[in-house]
Amino acid sequence: MRVPAPSVRVLLLIASSSIRAQPTAPRLTPRTFDVASIKSNQAGGDSRRAGTSPGGRFTATNVTLKLLIARAYGVAEAQIEGGPGWIDTETYDIAATADTPLEMTREEVRPCLQALLAERFHLTVRRERKQGAVFSLVVGAKNGPRFKVHSGPGQAGISVSSDSAMAAITGAKITMARLAEYLSKQAGRPVIDNTGLQGEYDFRLEWAPEEKPGSVIPSIFAALEEQLGLKLNATKGTIEIIVVDRAERASAN
C-alpha cells in the first residue's frame, strides 16, 4: 500500500478538522403564523388548553385573551395589568399554523403569537418593572421532589379539572418554570421558580379551591408540599409587568 507523503497527510488532517469544526446551522423558526382561525368558544367549562405540535401548529381551546398574552410574552397572568375587563372572561378557540415542519417551543412560538394578537385583537402593550409581593417556588421535602422525570416522546401540557370541592392539574412533560407560571394564577401573585430543577416532569396535584372547616382536601400550599415536595415561600422581588394599553375583540376569520 502506498503511504501518502507527509504534506498530503497534513492536508487531509486539516480538511477533516475543518469539517468537524463547522458550526451547526441555527434552527430557523417563523415569526408569524401563515394561517390562523380564531373563534369565540361556545362550549364553556373550566378546562383550558394551549400548546404546540409538529408542523408549526398552535392550538388553544377555551382560553382568554389574558392567557394568550401570558403565553405570547412569557409572563404569568398575574403579571398582566390594564385592558378591558373582558380579556379575563371571554374565551376563544384558536388553530394556527406556521411555515415549519417542526414543533415550536414555547419560546419560539411567542413572536408568532405576538404578531397574531396585534393583528386580530389590535393588541398594544408595554413592559414595566416594579417591586412587589411574590412567591418563591422551592424544593421543600427533605428527600427531594415527589414526581417523576418525563421519559419518551409526548406533547407537553397541563390539563385542569375543578368543581366546588376539589381542583386538580395533571402535568405532562412540564418544566418547573411552566408550573410556576400556572401557580401564579392560583396563588394570586407571581411565582418565581427557584427549585433549581432543569428537566421536564410528569405530576398530578389536587387541592381545595376554598378552605372549608373539616375538609380533608388540602389547600394548594399544603398540597404542593405533601404531594409534590415543593413549597411556596412569600417574599419580595422585581416583577415584570405587561400593561395592556389597547385590546379589541378578535376580528372575524
C-alpha positions as CSV (number, residue, x, y, z in Angstrom):
1,M,0.0,0.0,0.0
2,R,1.4,3.4,-0.9
3,V,1.8,5.7,2.1
4,P,0.8,9.4,1.5
5,A,3.5,11.9,1.6
6,P,3.7,13.9,4.8
7,S,2.4,17.1,3.1
8,V,-0.6,15.1,1.8
9,R,-1.3,13.7,5.3
10,V,-1.2,17.2,6.8
11,L,-3.7,18.5,4.2
12,L,-6.0,15.5,5.0
13,L,-5.9,16.3,8.7
14,I,-6.6,20.0,8.1
15,A,-9.5,19.1,5.8
16,S,-11.1,16.7,8.3
17,S,-10.6,19.1,11.2
18,S,-12.3,21.9,9.2
19,I,-15.3,19.6,8.5
20,R,-15.7,18.7,12.2
21,A,-15.3,22.3,13.3
22,Q,-18.1,23.7,11.0
23,P,-20.9,25.1,13.3
24,T,-24.3,23.6,13.2
25,A,-26.7,25.7,11.2
26,P,-29.1,27.7,13.5
27,R,-32.7,26.4,13.8
28,L,-34.8,28.8,11.8
29,T,-38.3,29.4,13.0
30,P,-41.1,31.6,11.6
31,R,-42.0,35.0,13.1
32,T,-45.7,34.8,12.1
33,F,-48.4,32.3,11.5
34,D,-49.3,31.6,7.9
35,V,-52.9,30.7,8.7
36,A,-55.0,31.3,11.8
37,S,-58.6,30.7,12.9
38,I,-60.0,32.5,15.9
39,K,-63.5,31.7,17.1
40,S,-65.4,32.6,20.2
41,N,-65.6,29.5,22.4
42,Q,-69.2,28.1,22.8
43,A,-68.6,25.0,24.9
44,G,-67.6,26.8,28.1
45,G,-66.4,24.8,31.1
46,D,-63.3,25.0,33.3
47,S,-61.0,23.0,31.0
48,R,-58.5,25.2,29.1
49,R,-55.6,24.1,26.9
50,A,-53.0,25.7,24.7
51,G,-50.0,24.0,23.1
52,T,-47.9,23.3,20.0
53,S,-47.5,20.2,17.8
54,P,-45.3,19.2,14.8
55,G,-46.0,21.1,11.6
56,G,-45.8,24.5,13.2
57,R,-49.2,24.1,14.7
58,F,-50.5,26.0,17.7
59,T,-53.9,25.2,19.2
60,A,-55.8,26.7,22.1
61,T,-59.2,25.8,23.5
62,N,-61.4,27.9,25.8
63,V,-58.6,30.4,26.5
64,T,-58.9,34.1,27.5
65,L,-57.0,36.8,25.8
66,K,-55.1,37.3,29.1
67,L,-53.9,33.7,28.9
68,L,-52.8,34.3,25.3
69,I,-50.9,37.5,26.3
70,A,-49.2,35.5,29.1
71,R,-48.1,32.9,26.5
72,A,-47.0,35.5,24.0
73,Y,-44.9,37.5,26.4
74,G,-43.6,34.7,28.7
75,V,-45.2,36.0,31.9
76,A,-47.8,34.8,34.3
77,E,-51.4,36.1,34.1
78,A,-50.9,37.8,37.5
79,Q,-48.2,39.9,35.8
80,I,-50.7,41.4,33.3
81,E,-52.4,44.7,34.1
82,G,-54.8,47.1,32.3
83,G,-57.1,46.4,29.3
84,P,-60.9,46.0,29.2
85,G,-62.5,43.6,31.7
86,W,-63.5,41.0,29.0
87,I,-59.8,39.9,28.4
88,D,-60.1,37.8,31.6
89,T,-63.6,36.4,31.0
90,E,-64.4,35.9,27.3
91,T,-62.8,32.7,25.8
92,Y,-61.6,31.7,22.4
93,D,-60.6,28.7,20.3
94,I,-57.6,29.1,18.1
95,A,-56.0,26.9,15.4
96,A,-52.9,28.4,13.8
97,T,-50.1,27.1,11.6
98,A,-46.6,28.5,10.9
99,D,-44.4,27.6,8.0
100,T,-42.2,24.9,9.6
101,P,-42.3,21.1,9.8
102,L,-41.1,21.2,13.4
103,E,-42.9,21.6,16.7
104,M,-42.1,25.0,18.0
105,T,-41.0,25.5,21.6
106,R,-42.8,27.9,23.9
107,E,-40.1,30.5,23.3
108,E,-40.2,30.0,19.5
109,V,-44.0,30.4,19.3
110,R,-44.0,33.7,21.2
111,P,-43.2,36.1,18.2
112,C,-45.9,34.3,16.2
113,L,-48.5,34.8,18.9
114,Q,-47.5,38.4,19.5
115,A,-48.0,39.2,15.8
116,L,-51.3,37.3,15.8
117,L,-52.6,39.2,18.8
118,A,-51.5,42.6,17.3
119,E,-53.3,41.8,14.0
120,R,-56.5,40.2,15.2
121,F,-57.1,41.8,18.6
122,H,-55.3,45.1,17.8
123,L,-53.3,44.5,21.0
124,T,-50.8,47.0,22.1
125,V,-48.8,46.5,25.3
126,R,-45.8,48.0,27.2
127,R,-43.4,46.4,29.7
128,E,-42.8,47.8,33.1
129,R,-40.8,46.5,36.1
130,K,-41.7,47.1,39.8
131,Q,-41.1,45.7,43.2
132,G,-43.9,43.6,44.6
133,A,-45.0,40.6,46.6
134,V,-44.1,37.2,45.0
135,F,-43.9,33.6,46.0
136,S,-40.6,31.7,45.6
137,L,-41.1,28.1,44.4
138,V,-38.5,25.8,46.1
139,V,-38.0,22.1,46.9
140,G,-39.4,21.7,50.4
141,A,-39.1,18.0,51.0
142,K,-36.0,16.6,52.7
143,N,-35.9,13.7,50.2
144,G,-36.4,15.9,47.2
145,P,-39.3,16.4,44.8
146,R,-42.1,13.8,44.7
147,F,-42.7,13.5,41.0
148,K,-41.2,11.7,38.0
149,V,-38.9,12.9,35.2
150,H,-40.7,12.7,31.9
151,S,-39.4,9.9,29.6
152,G,-40.0,9.2,26.0
153,P,-41.9,11.4,23.5
154,G,-45.2,13.1,24.1
155,Q,-46.8,16.5,24.0
156,A,-46.2,19.0,26.8
157,G,-49.3,20.2,28.6
158,I,-51.3,20.9,31.7
159,S,-54.9,19.7,31.9
160,V,-57.2,21.2,34.5
161,S,-60.3,20.0,36.2
162,S,-62.2,21.6,39.1
163,D,-65.5,21.8,40.9
164,S,-66.6,23.4,44.2
165,A,-64.9,20.7,46.3
166,M,-61.6,20.0,44.5
167,A,-59.3,21.3,41.8
168,A,-56.7,19.2,40.1
169,I,-54.0,19.6,37.5
170,T,-52.2,16.9,35.6
171,G,-48.9,17.9,34.0
172,A,-47.0,16.0,31.3
173,K,-43.5,17.0,30.2
174,I,-43.7,20.2,32.2
175,T,-40.8,22.4,33.4
176,M,-40.8,24.0,36.8
177,A,-40.8,27.4,35.2
178,R,-44.1,26.4,33.5
179,L,-45.5,25.1,36.8
180,A,-44.5,28.4,38.5
181,E,-46.3,30.3,35.7
182,Y,-49.5,28.3,36.3
183,L,-49.3,28.6,40.1
184,S,-49.2,32.4,39.8
185,K,-52.8,32.4,38.9
186,Q,-53.8,30.1,41.7
187,A,-51.7,31.8,44.3
188,G,-52.8,35.3,43.4
189,R,-49.3,36.7,42.9
190,P,-46.3,36.0,40.6
191,V,-44.5,32.7,41.4
192,I,-40.7,32.6,40.7
193,D,-39.1,29.2,40.0
194,N,-36.2,28.8,42.4
195,T,-36.3,25.0,42.5
196,G,-33.1,24.6,40.5
197,L,-34.8,21.7,38.7
198,Q,-34.0,21.9,34.9
199,G,-35.8,18.8,33.5
200,E,-39.3,18.1,32.2
201,Y,-41.6,16.3,34.6
202,D,-45.0,14.4,35.0
203,F,-47.1,15.1,38.1
204,R,-50.7,15.4,39.4
205,L,-51.7,17.9,42.1
206,E,-55.1,18.0,43.9
207,W,-56.3,20.7,46.3
208,A,-59.3,22.5,47.7
209,P,-60.2,25.7,45.8
210,E,-61.6,27.1,49.0
211,E,-60.7,26.2,52.5
212,K,-63.6,24.8,54.4
213,P,-63.8,23.7,58.1
214,G,-63.4,19.9,58.4
215,S,-62.3,19.4,54.7
216,V,-59.8,16.6,54.2
217,I,-58.6,18.1,50.9
218,P,-55.6,20.3,51.5
219,S,-55.1,23.9,50.4
220,I,-52.8,24.4,47.3
221,F,-49.9,25.4,49.6
222,A,-50.2,22.2,51.7
223,A,-50.9,20.1,48.6
224,L,-47.7,21.3,46.9
225,E,-45.6,20.2,49.9
226,E,-47.5,16.9,50.6
227,Q,-47.9,15.7,47.0
228,L,-45.0,17.2,45.1
229,G,-42.4,18.0,47.7
230,L,-42.4,21.7,46.7
231,K,-43.1,24.8,48.8
232,L,-44.2,28.4,48.2
233,N,-42.3,31.0,50.3
234,A,-43.7,34.5,50.4
235,T,-41.1,37.2,49.6
236,K,-40.4,40.4,47.7
237,G,-39.0,40.7,44.2
238,T,-38.7,42.6,41.0
239,I,-41.7,41.8,38.8
240,E,-42.0,42.4,35.0
241,I,-45.5,43.7,34.3
242,I,-47.2,43.7,30.9
243,V,-49.5,46.7,30.7
244,V,-52.3,46.4,28.1
245,D,-52.9,49.8,26.5
246,R,-55.3,48.6,23.9
247,A,-57.3,45.4,23.1
248,E,-60.3,44.8,20.9
249,R,-62.4,41.7,20.4
250,A,-61.0,39.5,17.7
251,S,-61.8,40.3,14.1
252,A,-63.8,37.7,12.2
253,N,-61.9,35.0,10.3
